[in-house]
Amino acid sequence: TFSGVEQQVRTNQLLGDMQSRFQQMGMAEMASWIGKEARSDAAVHFDGSPVTLSPNPAVGATGLVLSVRDAQGNLVSREELPVSAAPYQWLGADMAGNPLPPGTYSITQDSLIDGETVDSRAVEHYARVIEARGTGTGTNLVLEGGVEVASTRITALREAS
């Protein structure tokens, strides 16, 4: 009985070591992403420069509304967009058209059909990857401005512009 328990403990240690090695391999793979721009639905770091958003309206949408919330969750901007998946330059202005202060903002899009919201989701955008971090659940990427996102939420990768 003691021998069986000892073997199980050793097997668990080996499995833990293997998991650690697989995570290290994932980190090595993510290292090539550093310096590139990754597209995700993470919060947007706004530094005063326009941010290119990648809206994705629902099929059949007749309207598209962009909502911007600050780090405290306050609605600071709301604007109508063309119903299109074409890139959109968000200039970082509040509802009165005044520039927003630098910071982190959550940006969502509401797809409308005949004035009713049929879909609401975070808007994707590109941000430069500055770091890859291993966590207990996988690899997270740190984007410019300190925004952290799970690597599984990255939908596209491109060379930095």
Backbone as JSON Lines, residues from 0, in Angstrom:
{"i":0,"aa":"T","n":[0.83,-1.19,0.0],"ca":[0.0,0.0,0.0],"c":[0.87,1.25,0.0]}
{"i":1,"aa":"F","n":[1.91,1.25,0.89],"ca":[2.79,2.41,0.93],"c":[3.52,2.59,-0.39]}
{"i":2,"aa":"S","n":[3.9,1.5,-1.02],"ca":[4.6,1.56,-2.3],"c":[3.7,2.18,-3.36]}
{"i":3,"aa":"G","n":[2.42,1.81,-3.37],"ca":[1.46,2.36,-4.34],"c":[1.27,3.85,-4.14]}
{"i":4,"aa":"V","n":[1.15,4.29,-2.89],"ca":[1.0,5.71,-2.59],"c":[2.25,6.47,-3.01]}
{"i":5,"aa":"E","n":[3.42,5.9,-2.75],"ca":[4.69,6.54,-3.11],"c":[4.78,6.69,-4.63]}
{"i":6,"aa":"Q","n":[4.37,5.67,-5.36],"ca":[4.39,5.74,-6.83],"c":[3.43,6.81,-7.34]}
{"i":7,"aa":"Q","n":[2.26,6.92,-6.71],"ca":[1.28,7.94,-7.12],"c":[1.82,9.34,-6.88]}
{"i":8,"aa":"V","n":[2.47,9.54,-5.74],"ca":[3.07,10.85,-5.42],"c":[4.13,11.19,-6.46]}
{"i":9,"aa":"R","n":[4.96,10.23,-6.81],"ca":[6.01,10.45,-7.81],"c":[5.4,10.76,-9.18]}
{"i":10,"aa":"T","n":[4.34,10.03,-9.54],"ca":[3.65,10.28,-10.82],"c":[3.09,11.7,-10.84]}
{"i":11,"aa":"N","n":[2.49,12.14,-9.74],"ca":[1.95,13.51,-9.67],"c":[3.07,14.54,-9.83]}
{"i":12,"aa":"Q","n":[4.23,14.29,-9.24],"ca":[5.35,15.21,-9.39],"c":[5.82,15.27,-10.84]}
{"i":13,"aa":"L","n":[5.89,14.12,-11.5],"ca":[6.3,14.09,-12.9],"c":[5.3,14.82,-13.79]}
{"i":14,"aa":"L","n":[4.02,14.63,-13.52],"ca":[3.0,15.34,-14.3],"c":[3.1,16.85,-14.09]}
{"i":15,"aa":"G","n":[3.37,17.26,-12.86],"ca":[3.56,18.68,-12.57],"c":[4.76,19.24,-13.31]}
{"i":16,"aa":"D","n":[5.85,18.48,-13.35],"ca":[7.04,18.9,-14.09],"c":[6.75,19.02,-15.58]}
{"i":17,"aa":"M","n":[6.0,18.06,-16.12],"ca":[5.64,18.09,-17.54],"c":[4.78,19.31,-17.85]}
{"i":18,"aa":"Q","n":[3.83,19.62,-16.99],"ca":[2.97,20.78,-17.2],"c":[3.8,22.06,-17.21]}
{"i":19,"aa":"S","n":[4.75,22.15,-16.3],"ca":[5.62,23.32,-16.23],"c":[6.43,23.46,-17.52]}
{"i":20,"aa":"R","n":[6.93,22.35,-18.03],"ca":[7.71,22.4,-19.29],"c":[6.84,22.82,-20.46]}
{"i":21,"aa":"F","n":[5.6,22.32,-20.51],"ca":[4.7,22.73,-21.59],"c":[4.41,24.23,-21.51]}
{"i":22,"aa":"Q","n":[4.23,24.76,-20.31],"ca":[4.01,26.19,-20.17],"c":[5.22,26.98,-20.63]}
{"i":23,"aa":"Q","n":[6.43,26.48,-20.32],"ca":[7.64,27.14,-20.77],"c":[7.73,27.13,-22.29]}
{"i":24,"aa":"M","n":[7.31,26.01,-22.91],"ca":[7.31,25.94,-24.37],"c":[6.34,26.96,-24.94]}
{"i":25,"aa":"G","n":[5.17,27.11,-24.3],"ca":[4.2,28.11,-24.73],"c":[4.77,29.51,-24.61]}
{"i":26,"aa":"M","n":[5.5,29.76,-23.53],"ca":[6.13,31.07,-23.34],"c":[7.16,31.33,-24.43]}
{"i":27,"aa":"A","n":[7.93,30.32,-24.77],"ca":[8.94,30.48,-25.83],"c":[8.26,30.8,-27.15]}
{"i":28,"aa":"E","n":[7.13,30.15,-27.4],"ca":[6.38,30.42,-28.63],"c":[5.86,31.86,-28.63]}
{"i":29,"aa":"M","n":[5.39,32.33,-27.49],"ca":[4.85,33.69,-27.37],"c":[5.94,34.75,-27.46]}
{"i":30,"aa":"A","n":[7.17,34.39,-27.2],"ca":[8.26,35.36,-27.25],"c":[8.36,36.0,-28.64]}
{"i":31,"aa":"S","n":[8.02,35.24,-29.67],"ca":[8.08,35.8,-31.02],"c":[6.97,36.82,-31.27]}
{"i":32,"aa":"W","n":[5.99,36.89,-30.38],"ca":[4.9,37.85,-30.52],"c":[5.28,39.23,-29.96]}
{"i":33,"aa":"I","n":[6.31,39.28,-29.14],"ca":[6.7,40.55,-28.52],"c":[7.15,41.52,-29.61]}
{"i":34,"aa":"G","n":[6.6,42.74,-29.55],"ca":[6.89,43.76,-30.54],"c":[5.89,43.78,-31.68]}
{"i":35,"aa":"K","n":[5.09,42.73,-31.81],"ca":[4.06,42.7,-32.85],"c":[2.76,43.28,-32.3]}
{"i":36,"aa":"E","n":[1.81,43.53,-33.18],"ca":[0.51,44.04,-32.77],"c":[-0.48,42.88,-32.77]}
{"i":37,"aa":"A","n":[-1.18,42.72,-31.66],"ca":[-2.16,41.66,-31.5],"c":[-3.55,42.28,-31.45]}
{"i":38,"aa":"R","n":[-4.51,41.62,-32.11],"ca":[-5.9,42.1,-32.07],"c":[-6.67,41.29,-31.04]}
{"i":39,"aa":"S","n":[-7.35,42.01,-30.14],"ca":[-8.15,41.36,-29.11],"c":[-9.28,42.29,-28.7]}
{"i":40,"aa":"D","n":[-10.15,41.78,-27.83],"ca":[-11.24,42.59,-27.31],"c":[-10.92,43.14,-25.92]}
{"i":41,"aa":"A","n":[-9.63,43.23,-25.6],"ca":[-9.18,43.75,-24.31],"c":[-9.48,45.24,-24.22]}
{"i":42,"aa":"A","n":[-9.36,45.78,-23.02],"ca":[-9.52,47.22,-22.83],"c":[-8.49,47.97,-23.67]}
{"i":43,"aa":"V","n":[-8.83,49.19,-24.03],"ca":[-7.98,50.01,-24.89],"c":[-7.17,50.98,-24.03]}
{"i":44,"aa":"H","n":[-5.87,51.02,-24.25],"ca":[-5.04,52.04,-23.61],"c":[-5.0,53.23,-24.56]}
{"i":45,"aa":"F","n":[-5.5,54.37,-24.1],"ca":[-5.54,55.58,-24.92],"c":[-4.49,56.55,-24.41]}
{"i":46,"aa":"D","n":[-3.58,56.97,-25.3],"ca":[-2.51,57.89,-24.91],"c":[-2.63,59.24,-25.6]}
{"i":47,"aa":"G","n":[-3.78,59.49,-26.21],"ca":[-3.98,60.74,-26.93],"c":[-3.95,60.56,-28.43]}
{"i":48,"aa":"S","n":[-3.41,59.44,-28.9],"ca":[-3.36,59.15,-30.33],"c":[-4.59,58.35,-30.73]}
{"i":49,"aa":"P","n":[-5.08,58.52,-31.96],"ca":[-6.23,57.73,-32.4],"c":[-5.96,56.23,-32.29]}
{"i":50,"aa":"V","n":[-7.01,55.47,-32.02],"ca":[-6.93,54.01,-31.89],"c":[-7.77,53.4,-33.01]}
{"i":51,"aa":"T","n":[-7.19,52.46,-33.75],"ca":[-7.92,51.78,-34.81],"c":[-8.72,50.64,-34.21]}
{"i":52,"aa":"L","n":[-10.04,50.72,-34.33],"ca":[-10.94,49.69,-33.84],"c":[-11.36,48.79,-34.99]}
{"i":53,"aa":"S","n":[-11.72,47.56,-34.66],"ca":[-12.19,46.59,-35.66],"c":[-13.62,46.18,-35.31]}
{"i":54,"aa":"P","n":[-14.61,47.01,-35.67],"ca":[-15.99,46.66,-35.34],"c":[-16.43,45.4,-36.09]}
{"i":55,"aa":"N","n":[-17.41,44.73,-35.51],"ca":[-17.93,43.5,-36.12],"c":[-19.44,43.47,-35.87]}
{"i":56,"aa":"P","n":[-20.21,44.21,-36.68],"ca":[-21.66,44.27,-36.45],"c":[-22.33,42.93,-36.69]}
{"i":57,"aa":"A","n":[-23.45,42.72,-35.99],"ca":[-24.23,41.5,-36.17],"c":[-24.81,41.48,-37.59]}
{"i":58,"aa":"V","n":[-25.02,40.27,-38.09],"ca":[-25.61,40.11,-39.42],"c":[-27.01,40.74,-39.42]}
{"i":59,"aa":"G","n":[-27.28,41.56,-40.41],"ca":[-28.58,42.2,-40.54],"c":[-28.74,43.47,-39.74]}
{"i":60,"aa":"A","n":[-27.68,43.9,-39.03],"ca":[-27.78,45.12,-38.22],"c":[-28.06,46.32,-39.11]}
{"i":61,"aa":"T","n":[-28.92,47.21,-38.6],"ca":[-29.23,48.45,-39.31],"c":[-28.59,49.66,-38.63]}
{"i":62,"aa":"G","n":[-28.0,49.44,-37.47],"ca":[-27.32,50.5,-36.74],"c":[-26.22,49.91,-35.88]}
{"i":63,"aa":"L","n":[-25.23,50.74,-35.57],"ca":[-24.1,50.31,-34.75],"c":[-23.72,51.48,-33.84]}
{"i":64,"aa":"V","n":[-23.7,51.22,-32.52],"ca":[-23.4,52.27,-31.55],"c":[-22.18,51.84,-30.73]}
{"i":65,"aa":"L","n":[-21.25,52.76,-30.61],"ca":[-20.02,52.54,-29.86],"c":[-20.19,53.18,-28.48]}
{"i":66,"aa":"S","n":[-19.93,52.43,-27.42],"ca":[-19.98,52.95,-26.05],"c":[-18.6,52.84,-25.42]}
{"i":67,"aa":"V","n":[-18.14,53.9,-24.78],"ca":[-16.82,53.94,-24.17],"c":[-16.99,54.21,-22.68]}
{"i":68,"aa":"R","n":[-16.35,53.35,-21.88],"ca":[-16.4,53.51,-20.42],"c":[-14.98,53.67,-19.89]}
{"i":69,"aa":"D","n":[-14.84,54.52,-18.87],"ca":[-13.53,54.73,-18.26],"c":[-13.21,53.58,-17.3]}
{"i":70,"aa":"A","n":[-12.08,53.65,-16.64],"ca":[-11.62,52.57,-15.75],"c":[-12.58,52.35,-14.58]}
{"i":71,"aa":"Q","n":[-13.38,53.35,-14.22],"ca":[-14.35,53.21,-13.14],"c":[-15.7,52.7,-13.63]}
{"i":72,"aa":"G","n":[-15.83,52.51,-14.95],"ca":[-17.08,52.01,-15.51],"c":[-18.07,53.09,-15.91]}
{"i":73,"aa":"N","n":[-17.66,54.35,-15.83],"ca":[-18.55,55.46,-16.2],"c":[-18.61,55.6,-17.72]}
{"i":74,"aa":"L","n":[-19.8,55.78,-18.25],"ca":[-19.98,56.01,-19.69],"c":[-19.44,57.4,-20.01]}
{"i":75,"aa":"V","n":[-18.41,57.48,-20.86],"ca":[-17.79,58.77,-21.18],"c":[-18.02,59.17,-22.63]}
{"i":76,"aa":"S","n":[-18.43,58.21,-23.46],"ca":[-18.67,58.53,-24.86],"c":[-19.62,57.51,-25.46]}
{"i":77,"aa":"R","n":[-20.43,57.99,-26.38],"ca":[-21.34,57.11,-27.12],"c":[-21.51,57.74,-28.5]}
{"i":78,"aa":"E","n":[-21.25,56.95,-29.52],"ca":[-21.35,57.49,-30.88],"c":[-21.84,56.42,-31.85]}
{"i":79,"aa":"E","n":[-22.53,56.89,-32.87],"ca":[-23.01,55.99,-33.91],"c":[-21.91,55.78,-34.94]}
{"i":80,"aa":"L","n":[-21.79,54.54,-35.4],"ca":[-20.81,54.19,-36.42],"c":[-21.54,53.71,-37.66]}
{"i":81,"aa":"P","n":[-20.87,53.75,-38.81],"ca":[-21.45,53.1,-39.98],"c":[-21.52,51.59,-39.73]}
{"i":82,"aa":"V","n":[-22.56,50.95,-40.24],"ca":[-22.7,49.5,-40.09],"c":[-21.73,48.86,-41.07]}
{"i":83,"aa":"S","n":[-20.54,48.57,-40.58],"ca":[-19.47,48.06,-41.42],"c":[-18.42,47.38,-40.55]}
{"i":84,"aa":"A","n":[-17.72,46.44,-41.14],"ca":[-16.6,45.79,-40.45],"c":[-15.28,46.48,-40.8]}
{"i":85,"aa":"A","n":[-15.36,47.59,-41.51],"ca":[-14.15,48.33,-41.89],"c":[-13.51,48.94,-40.64]}
{"i":86,"aa":"P","n":[-12.19,49.04,-40.62],"ca":[-11.52,49.66,-39.46],"c":[-12.05,51.07,-39.21]}
{"i":87,"aa":"Y","n":[-12.12,51.43,-37.94],"ca":[-12.65,52.74,-37.53],"c":[-11.63,53.43,-36.64]}
{"i":88,"aa":"Q","n":[-11.33,54.68,-36.93],"ca":[-10.39,55.46,-36.13],"c":[-11.13,56.15,-35.0]}
{"i":89,"aa":"W","n":[-10.93,55.65,-33.76],"ca":[-11.53,56.28,-32.59],"c":[-10.57,57.37,-32.14]}
{"i":90,"aa":"L","n":[-11.05,58.6,-32.07],"ca":[-10.2,59.74,-31.77],"c":[-10.04,60.0,-30.28]}
{"i":91,"aa":"G","n":[-10.86,59.34,-29.45],"ca":[-10.73,59.51,-28.01],"c":[-11.39,60.77,-27.48]}
{"i":92,"aa":"A","n":[-12.63,61.01,-27.92],"ca":[-13.35,62.19,-27.47],"c":[-14.55,61.78,-26.62]}
{"i":93,"aa":"D","n":[-14.95,62.68,-25.7],"ca":[-16.13,62.42,-24.88],"c":[-17.39,62.78,-25.68]}
{"i":94,"aa":"M","n":[-18.54,62.73,-25.01],"ca":[-19.82,62.98,-25.7],"c":[-19.95,64.41,-26.21]}
{"i":95,"aa":"A","n":[-19.19,65.35,-25.63],"ca":[-19.24,66.74,-26.07],"c":[-18.16,67.03,-27.13]}
{"i":96,"aa":"G","n":[-17.35,66.01,-27.46],"ca":[-16.3,66.2,-28.45],"c":[-14.97,66.62,-27.87]}
{"i":97,"aa":"N","n":[-14.88,66.72,-26.55],"ca":[-13.62,67.09,-25.89],"c":[-12.71,65.88,-25.78]}
{"i":98,"aa":"P","n":[-11.4,66.08,-25.91],"ca":[-10.47,64.95,-25.8],"c":[-10.53,64.3,-24.41]}
{"i":99,"aa":"L","n":[-10.52,62.99,-24.39],"ca":[-10.49,62.24,-23.13],"c":[-9.06,62.21,-22.6]}
{"i":100,"aa":"P","n":[-8.89,62.13,-21.28],"ca":[-7.54,62.04,-20.74],"c":[-6.93,60.67,-21.05]}
{"i":101,"aa":"P","n":[-5.62,60.6,-21.09],"ca":[-4.99,59.29,-21.28],"c":[-5.45,58.32,-20.2]}
{"i":102,"aa":"G","n":[-5.59,57.05,-20.58],"ca":[-6.02,56.04,-19.63],"c":[-6.5,54.79,-20.33]}
{"i":103,"aa":"T","n":[-7.12,53.92,-19.56],"ca":[-7.63,52.66,-20.08],"c":[-9.14,52.76,-20.18]}
{"i":104,"aa":"Y","n":[-9.67,52.36,-21.34],"ca":[-11.1,52.45,-21.61],"c":[-11.62,51.12,-22.14]}
{"i":105,"aa":"S","n":[-12.83,50.78,-21.72],"ca":[-13.53,49.61,-22.26],"c":[-14.46,50.11,-23.35]}
{"i":106,"aa":"I","n":[-14.36,49.49,-24.52],"ca":[-15.16,49.94,-25.65],"c":[-16.03,48.77,-26.12]}
{"i":107,"aa":"T","n":[-17.33,49.02,-26.18],"ca":[-18.27,48.0,-26.65],"c":[-19.04,48.53,-27.84]}
{"i":108,"aa":"Q","n":[-19.58,47.59,-28.6],"ca":[-20.43,47.95,-29.74],"c":[-21.79,47.29,-29.54]}
{"i":109,"aa":"D","n":[-22.83,48.03,-29.84],"ca":[-24.19,47.5,-29.82],"c":[-24.69,47.48,-31.26]}
{"i":110,"aa":"S","n":[-25.04,46.28,-31.74],"ca":[-25.64,46.16,-33.06],"c":[-27.15,46.31,-32.89]}
{"i":111,"aa":"L","n":[-27.73,47.15,-33.72],"ca":[-29.16,47.44,-33.63],"c":[-29.9,46.97,-34.89]}
{"i":112,"aa":"I","n":[-31.1,46.52,-34.68],"ca":[-32.03,46.26,-35.79],"c":[-33.31,46.99,-35.44]}
{"i":113,"aa":"D","n":[-33.68,47.95,-36.3],"ca":[-34.85,48.79,-36.06],"c":[-34.82,49.43,-34.68]}
{"i":114,"aa":"G","n":[-33.65,49.9,-34.25],"ca":[-33.5,50.62,-33.01],"c":[-33.35,49.76,-31.76]}
{"i":115,"aa":"E","n":[-33.48,48.45,-31.88],"ca":[-33.34,47.57,-30.73],"c":[-32.0,46.85,-30.77]}
{"i":116,"aa":"T","n":[-31.35,46.77,-29.61],"ca":[-30.06,46.08,-29.51],"c":[-30.27,44.58,-29.66]}
{"i":117,"aa":"V","n":[-29.55,44.0,-30.64],"ca":[-29.63,42.55,-30.86],"c":[-28.32,41.86,-30.49]}
{"i":118,"aa":"D","n":[-27.26,42.63,-30.32],"ca":[-25.96,42.06,-29.96],"c":[-25.12,43.16,-29.32]}
{"i":119,"aa":"S","n":[-24.42,42.8,-28.25],"ca":[-23.52,43.73,-27.59],"c":[-22.25,42.98,-27.26]}
{"i":120,"aa":"R","n":[-21.12,43.54,-27.66],"ca":[-19.83,42.88,-27.41],"c":[-18.71,43.9,-27.41]}
{"i":121,"aa":"A","n":[-17.58,43.49,-26.83],"ca":[-16.4,44.35,-26.82],"c":[-15.88,44.49,-28.25]}
{"i":122,"aa":"V","n":[-15.36,45.65,-28.56],"ca":[-14.79,45.91,-29.88],"c":[-13.32,45.49,-29.87]}
{"i":123,"aa":"E","n":[-12.9,44.83,-30.92],"ca":[-11.5,44.44,-31.03],"c":[-10.67,45.6,-31.55]}
{"i":124,"aa":"H","n":[-9.4,45.57,-31.19],"ca":[-8.45,46.58,-31.66],"c":[-7.05,45.97,-31.61]}
{"i":125,"aa":"Y","n":[-6.12,46.62,-32.29],"ca":[-4.73,46.17,-32.27],"c":[-3.95,46.95,-31.22]}
{"i":126,"aa":"A","n":[-3.06,46.25,-30.52],"ca":[-2.15,46.88,-29.56],"c":[-0.84,46.12,-29.58]}
{"i":127,"aa":"R","n":[0.25,46.83,-29.36],"ca":[1.58,46.21,-29.4],"c":[1.8,45.35,-28.16]}
{"i":128,"aa":"V","n":[2.33,44.15,-28.37],"ca":[2.64,43.23,-27.28],"c":[4.01,43.6,-26.72]}
{"i":129,"aa":"I","n":[4.08,43.78,-25.39],"ca":[5.36,44.14,-24.78],"c":[5.9,43.06,-23.86]}
{"i":130,"aa":"E","n":[5.05,42.08,-23.48],"ca":[5.51,41.05,-22.55],"c":[4.59,39.84,-22.62]}
{"i":131,"aa":"A","n":[5.13,38.66,-22.35],"ca":[4.35,37.43,-22.21],"c":[4.58,36.92,-20.8]}
{"i":132,"aa":"R","n":[3.48,36.58,-20.1],"ca":[3.57,36.11,-18.72],"c":[2.88,34.76,-18.58]}
{"i":133,"aa":"G","n":[3.53,33.85,-17.9],"ca":[2.92,32.56,-17.6],"c":[2.04,32.69,-16.37]}
{"i":134,"aa":"T","n":[0.86,32.09,-16.43],"ca":[-0.04,32.08,-15.28],"c":[-0.45,30.64,-15.03]}
{"i":135,"aa":"G","n":[-1.19,30.41,-13.98],"ca":[-1.66,29.07,-13.68],"c":[-2.64,28.54,-14.7]}
{"i":136,"aa":"T","n":[-3.23,29.43,-15.49],"ca":[-4.22,29.02,-16.49],"c":[-3.72,29.13,-17.92]}
{"i":137,"aa":"G","n":[-2.49,29.55,-18.12],"ca":[-1.95,29.68,-19.48],"c":[-1.05,30.89,-19.58]}
{"i":138,"aa":"T","n":[-0.92,31.41,-20.79],"ca":[-0.05,32.55,-21.04],"c":[-0.89,33.8,-21.26]}
{"i":139,"aa":"N","n":[-0.52,34.87,-20.57],"ca":[-1.14,36.17,-20.77],"c":[-0.15,37.07,-21.48]}
{"i":140,"aa":"L","n":[-0.67,37.95,-22.31],"ca":[0.15,38.94,-22.98],"c":[-0.11,40.29,-22.36]}
{"i":141,"aa":"V","n":[0.95,41.05,-22.15],"ca":[0.83,42.41,-21.66],"c":[0.95,43.32,-22.87]}
{"i":142,"aa":"L","n":[-0.08,44.13,-23.07],"ca":[-0.11,45.04,-24.21],"c":[0.39,46.41,-23.79]}
{"i":143,"aa":"E","n":[0.71,47.22,-24.77],"ca":[1.16,48.58,-24.5],"c":[0.17,49.27,-23.57]}
{"i":144,"aa":"G","n":[0.67,49.94,-22.57],"ca":[-0.19,50.6,-21.6],"c":[-0.5,49.73,-20.39]}
{"i":145,"aa":"G","n":[0.01,48.49,-20.39],"ca":[-0.18,47.61,-19.24],"c":[-1.43,46.76,-19.26]}
{"i":146,"aa":"V","n":[-2.22,46.82,-20.31],"ca":[-3.42,45.99,-20.41],"c":[-3.0,44.54,-20.6]}
{"i":147,"aa":"E","n":[-3.56,43.64,-19.81],"ca":[-3.2,42.22,-19.87],"c":[-4.36,41.43,-20.45]}
{"i":148,"aa":"V","n":[-4.04,40.49,-21.35],"ca":[-5.07,39.7,-22.02],"c":[-4.57,38.26,-22.18]}
{"i":149,"aa":"A","n":[-5.46,37.3,-22.02],"ca":[-5.1,35.89,-22.21],"c":[-4.76,35.67,-23.69]}
{"i":150,"aa":"S","n":[-3.74,34.89,-23.95],"ca":[-3.32,34.66,-25.34],"c":[-4.43,34.0,-26.15]}
{"i":151,"aa":"T","n":[-5.34,33.31,-25.5],"ca":[-6.46,32.66,-26.21],"c":[-7.47,33.67,-26.75]}
{"i":152,"aa":"R","n":[-7.4,34.93,-26.28],"ca":[-8.32,35.96,-26.77],"c":[-7.75,36.75,-27.94]}
{"i":153,"aa":"I","n":[-6.55,36.39,-28.38],"ca":[-5.94,37.05,-29.54],"c":[-6.54,36.44,-30.81]}
{"i":154,"aa":"T","n":[-7.07,37.3,-31.69],"ca":[-7.71,36.81,-32.92],"c":[-6.88,37.09,-34.17]}
{"i":155,"aa":"A","n":[-5.86,37.93,-34.06],"ca":[-5.0,38.21,-35.21],"c":[-3.68,38.78,-34.7]}
{"i":156,"aa":"L","n":[-2.67,38.65,-35.52],"ca":[-1.34,39.15,-35.18],"c":[-0.73,39.75,-36.43]}
{"i":157,"aa":"R","n":[-0.07,40.9,-36.29],"ca":[0.57,41.54,-37.45],"c":[1.82,42.26,-37.01]}
{"i":158,"aa":"E","n":[2.67,42.57,-37.99],"ca":[3.87,43.34,-37.72],"c":[3.44,44.73,-37.26]}
{"i":159,"aa":"A","n":[4.21,45.31,-36.35],"ca":[3.89,46.66,-35.86],"c":[4.02,47.66,-36.98]}
{"i":160,"aa":"S","n":[3.09,48.59,-37.0],"ca":[3.1,49.61,-38.08],"c":[3.95,50.79,-37.69]}
